[in-house]
């Protein structure tokens, strides 16, 4: 009887160790900043957009957003003026090609 209780305690501890290990690995999941095969890094996408932006570094000198859009497969990069009223956005795909450009006025994207 005592041996059975000890066995159950060990199994219970293994279960919790497995669960905690799984949660730790899930918390360490990669983010947009990490290397992904076939996708350029965030810094490279921003540099490509800066070169394409004829109004950089002035007046559109603030990079206000850089986000990876996994469904569409591109980086979205926003440049805005100092007051963040007007700006321009660039869409750079995972291979480093600009696939879209538009203007920003307030919170509206055109």
N, C-alpha and C positions, 0 to 999 in steps of 0.2 A: 504494500500500500504506500509506504514511504517512498519507494523507488518510483512509483507511478506519479506521485505528486511532484517529485524532483524533475521527472521527465517533462511534465506539463509546464513547469516553471521555465525550464530551458527552452522549450518550444515557444512559449509566450515571449521570452526575451529575444529569441531569434526573429520572431515576427516583428517586434517593435524595432529591432536593429535594421531589418530590411526596410521597413516603412520609413524610418528616419533617414536611411541612406538614399532611398528613392526621392524623398522630399528635398534632401540636400542637392542631389543631382538636378532636380527640376528647377531649383532656385538658381543654379549655376548655368542655366540655359543661355545660349549665345544671344547677343543683341545685334543691332544694326552696325555697330562699330567694329565687329569682329570680321575676320577674313571669311569669305564665302567663295568657294570655287566658281569661276564664271561670272563674278560680279566685282566691279571696281570698288575700291574703298570709298568711304564718304569724303575724305579729304581730296581724293582725285576728282570726284564728281564736282565738288565745290570749285576746284581749280579750273576745270573745264568750263563751268558756268561763268567764272570770273573772266576768263579769256574771251568768251563770247559776248559778255556784257560790255557794250561800248561805253556805257556810262559808269563803269567802275574805274577808279575808286570814288569818283565824285560825279554826280550827287547821290547815286544809289550805292552807298558804301556799307550799309548794314546787311549782313546775312542774318535774316530773322527766322528762317526755318530751313532745315535739311532733314528730310524724312524719306525712308525707303518705302515704296508702295509695292508690296510683294504681289498683289493681284495683277497689277499692270506691268510690273517688272522695271520700274524706273525710280531714280532719285528725284524728289521734288525740292527745288532750291529757290528760296525767295530772297530777293534783294529789295530793300526799301530805303527811302530817304531818311534823314535824321528824325523827322517828326512821325515817320511811319505812316504817312498819308498816301503816298504814291510809291509804286515799285514795279518790279518786273520779276517773273518767275521763269525758271527753266526746268525742263524735264530731261534728265540724262539717263539713258538706259544702262543696263548692267555691263555693257561692253564699251561705254564711254562715248556714245554718240548722242547728240542732242536730238530728241524726238518731239519736243514741243517747247513753245515760247509763248508767253502772254503777259498782259499788263495787270497790275493790281491798283485798285483805287479804293482806299479804305479797307473794308473786309471783302470786297467783291473782286473776283478773278475773271478776266476777260481773255 
